[in-house]
Amino acid sequence: MSDRQNKSLMQALQQAAHALQMRQFGQAEQIANGILKSNRADRNAALILAHALLGQNRAAEALPPLERALRRHEDAEIGTLLGAALCAADRAADGIAQLRRVAAKRPLYLPAFQELAGQLAKAGQLSDAIAVIEDALTLAPYSIDLKLDLGRLCLQNNERARARAALIVARDAAPGRHDILIELAWVLYRDGDYAAAADVYRHALGLRPDDTMARGNLAGALLEMGQRDGGEAALRAVLAGRPNMLSRTAYVMATSAHGRFFFRPSAAAKYFGREN
């Protein structure tokens, strides 16, 4: 391939990747298909094409290019995406088996474990999903993302003590991770440790003030502690400029031990200082 052809290929790949990032799946598909017509072995184009097809809920169509790419490249990323595509194409048993094969290979590819655990969880096999992440942690004990995954899965399995322990370790290792703080705060909230949950939600909101879900949960924690003024102020902040959040704020008020119930949306809107 000449320098000019190589430059043209790189530009096309960049355009396809940008379209994929912008969720312009049709455009990404078109560009990737054009690349593959001239170079059927292009790994990156095959990956972009598969992601674009999955983004359009056309998982079955993503299988042939991924299978061809995997025959040409013994590649953990391609193998993992193939497993995910098989599951999305209603071939969960084949997909999980494919993901297990990738996870068993070395060098270690952590996304394969994460995808496998996610697919097992979707299939209702939460204990198996947790075991997969625990196995991965024995191989990569310092992975913060795996500790976060373990916390989320344990919470889904109603193992709140294990979830709390895993998320505290993850939080201590990465105190600036908003996603970890949100999960930890929710576990604390579910445990009824409202003061600790409120503290963690405040930290998370310091990192991302526009997180309305976190602010709504903070309001719920404050209301549960009997801090009605603080809780209602937080709910008004959630609602400010966001009329679509009215049902969320009314729900938080109605379900909190020290909140209040509204029979009509107009009553909730009036209470929070908004016009009907």
Long-range contacts (C-beta under 8 A, 24 or more apart in sequence): 9-35, 9-39, 9-42, 13-42, 13-44, 13-45, 13-48, 16-45, 16-48, 16-52, 17-44, 17-48, 19-52, 20-48, 20-51, 20-52, 20-55, 23-55, 25-52, 25-53, 25-55, 25-56, 26-52, 26-56, 28-52, 28-55, 29-53, 29-56, 36-65, 40-68, 41-72, 43-69, 43-72, 43-73, 43-75, 43-78, 46-78, 47-77, 47-78, 47-81, 50-81, 50-82, 50-85, 51-81, 54-84, 54-85, 54-88, 57-88, 59-85, 59-86, 59-88, 59-89, 60-89, 62-89, 63-89, 76-102, 76-105, 76-107, 76-109, 76-111, 76-112, 77-109, 77-111, 79-112, 80-109, 80-111, 80-112, 80-115, 83-112, 83-115, 83-116, 83-119, 84-115, 84-119, 87-119, 87-122, 92-119, 92-122, 92-123, 95-119, 96-120, 96-123, 103-132, 103-136, 108-139, 108-140, 110-136, 110-140, 110-143, 110-145, 110-146, 113-146, 114-145, 114-146, 114-149, 117-149, 117-153, 121-153, 121-156, 126-153, 126-156, 126-157, 127-157, 129-153, 130-154, 130-157, 130-159, 142-173, 144-170, 144-173, 144-174, 144-177, 144-180, 147-173, 148-177, 148-179, 148-180, 148-183, 151-180, 151-183, 151-184, 151-187, 152-183, 155-183, 155-186, 155-187, 155-190, 160-187, 160-190, 160-191, 163-187, 164-188, 164-191, 171-200, 175-203, 176-207, 178-204, 178-207, 178-208, 178-211, 181-207, 182-211, 182-213, 182-214, 185-214, 185-217, 186-217, 189-217, 189-220, 189-221, 192-224, 194-221, 194-222, 194-224, 194-225, 195-221, 195-225, 197-221, 198-222, 198-225, 212-238, 212-242, 212-245, 212-248, 216-245, 216-248, 216-249, 216-252, 217-252, 219-249, 219-252, 220-252, 220-255, 220-256, 223-252, 223-253, 223-256, 223-257, 223-258, 223-259, 224-256, 224-257, 224-258, 225-258, 226-258, 228-258, 231-256, 231-258, 231-259, 235-272, 236-272, 236-273, 239-272, 239-274, 243-274, 246-272, 246-274
